Amino acid sequence: MKNNALRQALVIIALGATITINALANIVPINGLNTGQISDSFDVYFVPAGYVFSIWGLIYLALAGYAIYQALPAQRNNERLRSIDGLFIASSFFNSAWIFAWHYQQFAALPT
């Protein structure tokens, strides 16, 4: 992507959309079920304790740190960041798509 400022903005937008969709999945909830309710509908012999899922807060904090860092004017022409930002944006898209597939119980669309 030649326009580095646009690339930087797209990373911020992609992360913002991902966090918003993940939050709304449980606040609204999407399709009338929150993420845990869908998970609880499966007979599983081992389910991690609830606190284990708090790791996602740390993950999103780290992603936000990256998004802010890459958006700094000094990083605008950083080739290393330019090389991974497309993957970051794709990852954000697939994270959001996964949430919709999960909440609409389209499990065949999810990787196994």
Phi and psi in radians as a Rosetta constraint file:
Dihedral C 1 N 2 CA 2 C 2 CIRCULARHARMONIC -1.361 0.35
Dihedral N 2 CA 2 C 2 N 3 CIRCULARHARMONIC -0.577 0.35
Dihedral C 2 N 3 CA 3 C 3 CIRCULARHARMONIC -1.488 0.35
Dihedral N 3 CA 3 C 3 N 4 CIRCULARHARMONIC 1.697 0.35
Dihedral C 3 N 4 CA 4 C 4 CIRCULARHARMONIC -1.145 0.35
Dihedral N 4 CA 4 C 4 N 5 CIRCULARHARMONIC -0.618 0.35
Dihedral C 4 N 5 CA 5 C 5 CIRCULARHARMONIC -1.130 0.35
Dihedral N 5 CA 5 C 5 N 6 CIRCULARHARMONIC -0.678 0.35
Dihedral C 5 N 6 CA 6 C 6 CIRCULARHARMONIC -1.133 0.35
Dihedral N 6 CA 6 C 6 N 7 CIRCULARHARMONIC -0.759 0.35
Dihedral C 6 N 7 CA 7 C 7 CIRCULARHARMONIC -1.020 0.35
Dihedral N 7 CA 7 C 7 N 8 CIRCULARHARMONIC -0.778 0.35
Dihedral C 7 N 8 CA 8 C 8 CIRCULARHARMONIC -1.083 0.35
Dihedral N 8 CA 8 C 8 N 9 CIRCULARHARMONIC -0.745 0.35
Dihedral C 8 N 9 CA 9 C 9 CIRCULARHARMONIC -1.144 0.35
Dihedral N 9 CA 9 C 9 N 10 CIRCULARHARMONIC -0.671 0.35
Dihedral C 9 N 10 CA 10 C 10 CIRCULARHARMONIC -1.122 0.35
Dihedral N 10 CA 10 C 10 N 11 CIRCULARHARMONIC -0.602 0.35
Dihedral C 10 N 11 CA 11 C 11 CIRCULARHARMONIC -1.106 0.35
Dihedral N 11 CA 11 C 11 N 12 CIRCULARHARMONIC -0.801 0.35
Dihedral C 11 N 12 CA 12 C 12 CIRCULARHARMONIC -1.087 0.35
Dihedral N 12 CA 12 C 12 N 13 CIRCULARHARMONIC -0.801 0.35
Dihedral C 12 N 13 CA 13 C 13 CIRCULARHARMONIC -1.107 0.35
Dihedral N 13 CA 13 C 13 N 14 CIRCULARHARMONIC -0.773 0.35
Dihedral C 13 N 14 CA 14 C 14 CIRCULARHARMONIC -1.062 0.35
Dihedral N 14 CA 14 C 14 N 15 CIRCULARHARMONIC -0.779 0.35
Dihedral C 14 N 15 CA 15 C 15 CIRCULARHARMONIC -1.167 0.35
Dihedral N 15 CA 15 C 15 N 16 CIRCULARHARMONIC -0.736 0.35
Dihedral C 15 N 16 CA 16 C 16 CIRCULARHARMONIC -1.038 0.35
Dihedral N 16 CA 16 C 16 N 17 CIRCULARHARMONIC -0.746 0.35
Dihedral C 16 N 17 CA 17 C 17 CIRCULARHARMONIC -1.127 0.35
Dihedral N 17 CA 17 C 17 N 18 CIRCULARHARMONIC -0.733 0.35
Dihedral C 17 N 18 CA 18 C 18 CIRCULARHARMONIC -1.090 0.35
Dihedral N 18 CA 18 C 18 N 19 CIRCULARHARMONIC -0.829 0.35
Dihedral C 18 N 19 CA 19 C 19 CIRCULARHARMONIC -1.133 0.35
Dihedral N 19 CA 19 C 19 N 20 CIRCULARHARMONIC -0.721 0.35
Dihedral C 19 N 20 CA 20 C 20 CIRCULARHARMONIC -1.098 0.35
Dihedral N 20 CA 20 C 20 N 21 CIRCULARHARMONIC -0.817 0.35
Dihedral C 20 N 21 CA 21 C 21 CIRCULARHARMONIC -1.111 0.35
Dihedral N 21 CA 21 C 21 N 22 CIRCULARHARMONIC -0.738 0.35
Dihedral C 21 N 22 CA 22 C 22 CIRCULARHARMONIC -1.110 0.35
Dihedral N 22 CA 22 C 22 N 23 CIRCULARHARMONIC -0.688 0.35
Dihedral C 22 N 23 CA 23 C 23 CIRCULARHARMONIC -1.189 0.35
Dihedral N 23 CA 23 C 23 N 24 CIRCULARHARMONIC -0.796 0.35
Dihedral C 23 N 24 CA 24 C 24 CIRCULARHARMONIC -1.134 0.35
Dihedral N 24 CA 24 C 24 N 25 CIRCULARHARMONIC -0.462 0.35
Dihedral C 24 N 25 CA 25 C 25 CIRCULARHARMONIC -1.009 0.35
Dihedral N 25 CA 25 C 25 N 26 CIRCULARHARMONIC -0.520 0.35
Dihedral C 25 N 26 CA 26 C 26 CIRCULARHARMONIC -1.846 0.35
Dihedral N 26 CA 26 C 26 N 27 CIRCULARHARMONIC -0.474 0.35
Dihedral C 26 N 27 CA 27 C 27 CIRCULARHARMONIC -1.339 0.35
Dihedral N 27 CA 27 C 27 N 28 CIRCULARHARMONIC -0.769 0.35
Dihedral C 27 N 28 CA 28 C 28 CIRCULARHARMONIC -1.255 0.35
Dihedral N 28 CA 28 C 28 N 29 CIRCULARHARMONIC -0.836 0.35
Dihedral C 28 N 29 CA 29 C 29 CIRCULARHARMONIC -1.388 0.35
Dihedral N 29 CA 29 C 29 N 30 CIRCULARHARMONIC 2.800 0.35
Dihedral C 29 N 30 CA 30 C 30 CIRCULARHARMONIC -1.176 0.35
Dihedral N 30 CA 30 C 30 N 31 CIRCULARHARMONIC 2.294 0.35
Dihedral C 30 N 31 CA 31 C 31 CIRCULARHARMONIC 1.030 0.35
Dihedral N 31 CA 31 C 31 N 32 CIRCULARHARMONIC 0.427 0.35
Dihedral C 31 N 32 CA 32 C 32 CIRCULARHARMONIC 1.351 0.35
Dihedral N 32 CA 32 C 32 N 33 CIRCULARHARMONIC 0.063 0.35
Dihedral C 32 N 33 CA 33 C 33 CIRCULARHARMONIC -2.278 0.35
Dihedral N 33 CA 33 C 33 N 34 CIRCULARHARMONIC 2.391 0.35
Dihedral C 33 N 34 CA 34 C 34 CIRCULARHARMONIC -1.521 0.35
Dihedral N 34 CA 34 C 34 N 35 CIRCULARHARMONIC 2.935 0.35
Dihedral C 34 N 35 CA 35 C 35 CIRCULARHARMONIC -1.004 0.35
Dihedral N 35 CA 35 C 35 N 36 CIRCULARHARMONIC -0.736 0.35
Dihedral C 35 N 36 CA 36 C 36 CIRCULARHARMONIC -1.138 0.35
Dihedral N 36 CA 36 C 36 N 37 CIRCULARHARMONIC -0.659 0.35
Dihedral C 36 N 37 CA 37 C 37 CIRCULARHARMONIC -1.080 0.35
Dihedral N 37 CA 37 C 37 N 38 CIRCULARHARMONIC -0.706 0.35
Dihedral C 37 N 38 CA 38 C 38 CIRCULARHARMONIC -1.169 0.35
Dihedral N 38 CA 38 C 38 N 39 CIRCULARHARMONIC -0.781 0.35
Dihedral C 38 N 39 CA 39 C 39 CIRCULARHARMONIC -1.048 0.35
Dihedral N 39 CA 39 C 39 N 40 CIRCULARHARMONIC -0.721 0.35
Dihedral C 39 N 40 CA 40 C 40 CIRCULARHARMONIC -1.201 0.35
Dihedral N 40 CA 40 C 40 N 41 CIRCULARHARMONIC -0.249 0.35
Dihedral C 40 N 41 CA 41 C 41 CIRCULARHARMONIC -1.369 0.35
Dihedral N 41 CA 41 C 41 N 42 CIRCULARHARMONIC -0.116 0.35
Dihedral C 41 N 42 CA 42 C 42 CIRCULARHARMONIC -1.742 0.35
Dihedral N 42 CA 42 C 42 N 43 CIRCULARHARMONIC 2.478 0.35
Dihedral C 42 N 43 CA 43 C 43 CIRCULARHARMONIC -1.367 0.35
Dihedral N 43 CA 43 C 43 N 44 CIRCULARHARMONIC 1.815 0.35
Dihedral C 43 N 44 CA 44 C 44 CIRCULARHARMONIC -2.191 0.35
Dihedral N 44 CA 44 C 44 N 45 CIRCULARHARMONIC 2.369 0.35
Dihedral C 44 N 45 CA 45 C 45 CIRCULARHARMONIC -1.463 0.35
Dihedral N 45 CA 45 C 45 N 46 CIRCULARHARMONIC -0.329 0.35
Dihedral C 45 N 46 CA 46 C 46 CIRCULARHARMONIC -2.367 0.35
Dihedral N 46 CA 46 C 46 N 47 CIRCULARHARMONIC 2.092 0.35
Dihedral C 46 N 47 CA 47 C 47 CIRCULARHARMONIC -2.229 0.35
Dihedral N 47 CA 47 C 47 N 48 CIRCULARHARMONIC 2.221 0.35
Dihedral C 47 N 48 CA 48 C 48 CIRCULARHARMONIC -1.066 0.35
Dihedral N 48 CA 48 C 48 N 49 CIRCULARHARMONIC 2.664 0.35
Dihedral C 48 N 49 CA 49 C 49 CIRCULARHARMONIC -1.079 0.35
Dihedral N 49 CA 49 C 49 N 50 CIRCULARHARMONIC 2.683 0.35
Dihedral C 49 N 50 CA 50 C 50 CIRCULARHARMONIC -0.957 0.35
Dihedral N 50 CA 50 C 50 N 51 CIRCULARHARMONIC -0.658 0.35
Dihedral C 50 N 51 CA 51 C 51 CIRCULARHARMONIC -1.106 0.35
Dihedral N 51 CA 51 C 51 N 52 CIRCULARHARMONIC -0.387 0.35
Dihedral C 51 N 52 CA 52 C 52 CIRCULARHARMONIC -1.076 0.35
Dihedral N 52 CA 52 C 52 N 53 CIRCULARHARMONIC -0.579 0.35
Dihedral C 52 N 53 CA 53 C 53 CIRCULARHARMONIC -1.316 0.35
Dihedral N 53 CA 53 C 53 N 54 CIRCULARHARMONIC -0.157 0.35
Dihedral C 53 N 54 CA 54 C 54 CIRCULARHARMONIC -1.155 0.35
Dihedral N 54 CA 54 C 54 N 55 CIRCULARHARMONIC -0.221 0.35
Dihedral C 54 N 55 CA 55 C 55 CIRCULARHARMONIC -1.019 0.35
Dihedral N 55 CA 55 C 55 N 56 CIRCULARHARMONIC -0.468 0.35
Dihedral C 55 N 56 CA 56 C 56 CIRCULARHARMONIC -1.111 0.35
Dihedral N 56 CA 56 C 56 N 57 CIRCULARHARMONIC -0.539 0.35
Dihedral C 56 N 57 CA 57 C 57 CIRCULARHARMONIC -1.086 0.35
Dihedral N 57 CA 57 C 57 N 58 CIRCULARHARMONIC -0.752 0.35
Dihedral C 57 N 58 CA 58 C 58 CIRCULARHARMONIC -1.165 0.35
Dihedral N 58 CA 58 C 58 N 59 CIRCULARHARMONIC -0.696 0.35
Dihedral C 58 N 59 CA 59 C 59 CIRCULARHARMONIC -1.081 0.35
Dihedral N 59 CA 59 C 59 N 60 CIRCULARHARMONIC -0.839 0.35
Dihedral C 59 N 60 CA 60 C 60 CIRCULARHARMONIC -1.169 0.35
Dihedral N 60 CA 60 C 60 N 61 CIRCULARHARMONIC -0.565 0.35
Dihedral C 60 N 61 CA 61 C 61 CIRCULARHARMONIC -1.119 0.35
Dihedral N 61 CA 61 C 61 N 62 CIRCULARHARMONIC -0.758 0.35
Dihedral C 61 N 62 CA 62 C 62 CIRCULARHARMONIC -1.133 0.35
Dihedral N 62 CA 62 C 62 N 63 CIRCULARHARMONIC -0.725 0.35
Dihedral C 62 N 63 CA 63 C 63 CIRCULARHARMONIC -1.106 0.35
Dihedral N 63 CA 63 C 63 N 64 CIRCULARHARMONIC -0.688 0.35
Dihedral C 63 N 64 CA 64 C 64 CIRCULARHARMONIC -1.128 0.35
Dihedral N 64 CA 64 C 64 N 65 CIRCULARHARMONIC -0.694 0.35
Dihedral C 64 N 65 CA 65 C 65 CIRCULARHARMONIC -1.040 0.35
Dihedral N 65 CA 65 C 65 N 66 CIRCULARHARMONIC -0.768 0.35
Dihedral C 65 N 66 CA 66 C 66 CIRCULARHARMONIC -1.100 0.35
Dihedral N 66 CA 66 C 66 N 67 CIRCULARHARMONIC -0.807 0.35
Dihedral C 66 N 67 CA 67 C 67 CIRCULARHARMONIC -1.057 0.35
Dihedral N 67 CA 67 C 67 N 68 CIRCULARHARMONIC -0.721 0.35
Dihedral C 67 N 68 CA 68 C 68 CIRCULARHARMONIC -1.179 0.35
Dihedral N 68 CA 68 C 68 N 69 CIRCULARHARMONIC -0.798 0.35
Dihedral C 68 N 69 CA 69 C 69 CIRCULARHARMONIC -1.025 0.35
Dihedral N 69 CA 69 C 69 N 70 CIRCULARHARMONIC -0.834 0.35
Dihedral C 69 N 70 CA 70 C 70 CIRCULARHARMONIC -1.196 0.35
Dihedral N 70 CA 70 C 70 N 71 CIRCULARHARMONIC -0.344 0.35
Dihedral C 70 N 71 CA 71 C 71 CIRCULARHARMONIC -1.470 0.35
Dihedral N 71 CA 71 C 71 N 72 CIRCULARHARMONIC -0.142 0.35
Dihedral C 71 N 72 CA 72 C 72 CIRCULARHARMONIC -1.112 0.35
Dihedral N 72 CA 72 C 72 N 73 CIRCULARHARMONIC 2.461 0.35
Dihedral C 72 N 73 CA 73 C 73 CIRCULARHARMONIC -0.949 0.35
Dihedral N 73 CA 73 C 73 N 74 CIRCULARHARMONIC -0.611 0.35
Dihedral C 73 N 74 CA 74 C 74 CIRCULARHARMONIC -1.152 0.35
Dihedral N 74 CA 74 C 74 N 75 CIRCULARHARMONIC -0.330 0.35
Dihedral C 74 N 75 CA 75 C 75 CIRCULARHARMONIC -1.719 0.35
Dihedral N 75 CA 75 C 75 N 76 CIRCULARHARMONIC 0.030 0.35
Dihedral C 75 N 76 CA 76 C 76 CIRCULARHARMONIC -0.968 0.35
Dihedral N 76 CA 76 C 76 N 77 CIRCULARHARMONIC -0.649 0.35
Dihedral C 76 N 77 CA 77 C 77 CIRCULARHARMONIC -1.905 0.35
Dihedral N 77 CA 77 C 77 N 78 CIRCULARHARMONIC 0.336 0.35
Dihedral C 77 N 78 CA 78 C 78 CIRCULARHARMONIC -1.241 0.35
Dihedral N 78 CA 78 C 78 N 79 CIRCULARHARMONIC 1.960 0.35
Dihedral C 78 N 79 CA 79 C 79 CIRCULARHARMONIC -1.095 0.35
Dihedral N 79 CA 79 C 79 N 80 CIRCULARHARMONIC -0.644 0.35
Dihedral C 79 N 80 CA 80 C 80 CIRCULARHARMONIC -1.090 0.35
Dihedral N 80 CA 80 C 80 N 81 CIRCULARHARMONIC -0.782 0.35
Dihedral C 80 N 81 CA 81 C 81 CIRCULARHARMONIC -1.171 0.35
Dihedral N 81 CA 81 C 81 N 82 CIRCULARHARMONIC -0.701 0.35
Dihedral C 81 N 82 CA 82 C 82 CIRCULARHARMONIC -1.035 0.35
Dihedral N 82 CA 82 C 82 N 83 CIRCULARHARMONIC -0.600 0.35
Dihedral C 82 N 83 CA 83 C 83 CIRCULARHARMONIC -1.285 0.35
Dihedral N 83 CA 83 C 83 N 84 CIRCULARHARMONIC -0.387 0.35
Dihedral C 83 N 84 CA 84 C 84 CIRCULARHARMONIC -1.911 0.35
Dihedral N 84 CA 84 C 84 N 85 CIRCULARHARMONIC -0.191 0.35
Dihedral C 84 N 85 CA 85 C 85 CIRCULARHARMONIC -1.121 0.35
Dihedral N 85 CA 85 C 85 N 86 CIRCULARHARMONIC -0.570 0.35
Dihedral C 85 N 86 CA 86 C 86 CIRCULARHARMONIC -1.088 0.35
Dihedral N 86 CA 86 C 86 N 87 CIRCULARHARMONIC -0.718 0.35
Dihedral C 86 N 87 CA 87 C 87 CIRCULARHARMONIC -1.165 0.35
Dihedral N 87 CA 87 C 87 N 88 CIRCULARHARMONIC -0.656 0.35
Dihedral C 87 N 88 CA 88 C 88 CIRCULARHARMONIC -1.088 0.35
Dihedral N 88 CA 88 C 88 N 89 CIRCULARHARMONIC -0.796 0.35
Dihedral C 88 N 89 CA 89 C 89 CIRCULARHARMONIC -1.129 0.35
Dihedral N 89 CA 89 C 89 N 90 CIRCULARHARMONIC -0.746 0.35
Dihedral C 89 N 90 CA 90 C 90 CIRCULARHARMONIC -1.090 0.35
Dihedral N 90 CA 90 C 90 N 91 CIRCULARHARMONIC -0.740 0.35
Dihedral C 90 N 91 CA 91 C 91 CIRCULARHARMONIC -1.059 0.35
Dihedral N 91 CA 91 C 91 N 92 CIRCULARHARMONIC -0.728 0.35
Dihedral C 91 N 92 CA 92 C 92 CIRCULARHARMONIC -1.099 0.35
Dihedral N 92 CA 92 C 92 N 93 CIRCULARHARMONIC -0.745 0.35
Dihedral C 92 N 93 CA 93 C 93 CIRCULARHARMONIC -1.073 0.35
Dihedral N 93 CA 93 C 93 N 94 CIRCULARHARMONIC -0.840 0.35
Dihedral C 93 N 94 CA 94 C 94 CIRCULARHARMONIC -1.190 0.35
Dihedral N 94 CA 94 C 94 N 95 CIRCULARHARMONIC -0.557 0.35
Dihedral C 94 N 95 CA 95 C 95 CIRCULARHARMONIC -1.081 0.35
Dihedral N 95 CA 95 C 95 N 96 CIRCULARHARMONIC -0.788 0.35
Dihedral C 95 N 96 CA 96 C 96 CIRCULARHARMONIC -1.178 0.35
Dihedral N 96 CA 96 C 96 N 97 CIRCULARHARMONIC -0.730 0.35
Dihedral C 96 N 97 CA 97 C 97 CIRCULARHARMONIC -1.082 0.35
Dihedral N 97 CA 97 C 97 N 98 CIRCULARHARMONIC -0.666 0.35
Dihedral C 97 N 98 CA 98 C 98 CIRCULARHARMONIC -1.055 0.35
Dihedral N 98 CA 98 C 98 N 99 CIRCULARHARMONIC -0.736 0.35
Dihedral C 98 N 99 CA 99 C 99 CIRCULARHARMONIC -1.051 0.35
Dihedral N 99 CA 99 C 99 N 100 CIRCULARHARMONIC -0.794 0.35
Dihedral C 99 N 100 CA 100 C 100 CIRCULARHARMONIC -1.154 0.35
Dihedral N 100 CA 100 C 100 N 101 CIRCULARHARMONIC -0.732 0.35
Dihedral C 100 N 101 CA 101 C 101 CIRCULARHARMONIC -1.070 0.35
Dihedral N 101 CA 101 C 101 N 102 CIRCULARHARMONIC -0.745 0.35
Dihedral C 101 N 102 CA 102 C 102 CIRCULARHARMONIC -1.111 0.35
Dihedral N 102 CA 102 C 102 N 103 CIRCULARHARMONIC -0.824 0.35
Dihedral C 102 N 103 CA 103 C 103 CIRCULARHARMONIC -1.270 0.35
Dihedral N 103 CA 103 C 103 N 104 CIRCULARHARMONIC -0.447 0.35
Dihedral C 103 N 104 CA 104 C 104 CIRCULARHARMONIC -1.694 0.35
Dihedral N 104 CA 104 C 104 N 105 CIRCULARHARMONIC 0.211 0.35
Dihedral C 104 N 105 CA 105 C 105 CIRCULARHARMONIC 0.930 0.35
Dihedral N 105 CA 105 C 105 N 106 CIRCULARHARMONIC 0.757 0.35
Dihedral C 105 N 106 CA 106 C 106 CIRCULARHARMONIC -1.703 0.35
Dihedral N 106 CA 106 C 106 N 107 CIRCULARHARMONIC 1.169 0.35
Dihedral C 106 N 107 CA 107 C 107 CIRCULARHARMONIC -1.181 0.35
Dihedral N 107 CA 107 C 107 N 108 CIRCULARHARMONIC -0.432 0.35
Dihedral C 107 N 108 CA 108 C 108 CIRCULARHARMONIC -1.153 0.35
Dihedral N 108 CA 108 C 108 N 109 CIRCULARHARMONIC -0.406 0.35
Dihedral C 108 N 109 CA 109 C 109 CIRCULARHARMONIC -1.398 0.35
Dihedral N 109 CA 109 C 109 N 110 CIRCULARHARMONIC -0.212 0.35
Dihedral C 109 N 110 CA 110 C 110 CIRCULARHARMONIC -1.634 0.35
Dihedral N 110 CA 110 C 110 N 111 CIRCULARHARMONIC 2.501 0.35
Dihedral C 110 N 111 CA 111 C 111 CIRCULARHARMONIC -1.178 0.35
Dihedral N 111 CA 111 C 111 N 112 CIRCULARHARMONIC 2.580 0.35
